């Protein structure tokens, strides 16, 4: 079972980091206002980064690490590169 860490860009240009087994389903919950309290009222939301993790514990550790990063470092994660297309 693959857990994912993801970053969303909110309409107010803030970033939200979370984890999920199914990122598309989780994004749909966020957009419906049933996801995290932080994302409610901040739609539209854009998925800007995903990262596969081997376990839930690993995903939680990575989420914590990403949340500690300064905003510019998070934006560098989201930036497309030749080896990583946008959103990955």
N, C-alpha and C positions, 0 to 999 in steps of 0.2 A: 504494500500500500504506500503510495507516494503522497507525502504531505508537501504543500507549497507555501512559500512566503510570497506575499504580493504587496505591491505599493499602488495606491490609487491617488490620482490627482483630483482634488475636489474643485468645485466651481469657484471657490474663493482662493484658489491657487495654493492651498495647503496640501500636505501629503499625509496619507493614512497608511499604516503598515498593519498587516494581519496575516493569519495563516488559515489554510483550508485544505480539505481533501479535494474538493471540486471548486476551483476558482470561479468558473462561469456561474455556477449556482450561487456561490457566496456573493458575487457581484450583483446578481439579480436581487438577492435579499437586501443588500445595501441600497440599491436603487429603489426598491419598494418601501424603504423606510423601516425595514425589519432587521437590518444588520446592526452594526455598532451604533451606539448613541451619537458618537462623534460625527458620523457621516449623515445623520438625519438632517435634512434642510440644507445640505451642501451639494446637492445634485445640480448639474449632471456630474457623474463620476467617470473618470477615464482610467482604465487599467494601464499602468505605465511600466510595470516590472513584475516578473515572476521568477522564482528560483525553486527548483526541486530540492527536497530534503528527504533523507532516508527514513526518518521516523518523526513522530510528533515531538518528541523531546528535542531532536535536532532542529526542527522548524521553530520551536519556541525559543531556543538559544539564539538562532539566527535572527528571529524577529526582535529579540531584546537588543542584539548587537546593532541592527539597523536603526532601531529607535534611538539609540545613543549617538548615532552619527549626526554631525551637523548637516543642515539643510543642503549645502553645496555638495557634500559627499553623497547624499541621497539622490540628488539630481544627476550626478555623474553615473550612478547605478542605472538610472533611467535612460541615459543618453545612448542612442544607437551607435554601434561600432561595426566595422566590417565583419567581425566574427559573431556579433550578436545583433539581430534586427531589433527594431523598436518594440518595446513591450516584453522583452526577454532579458 
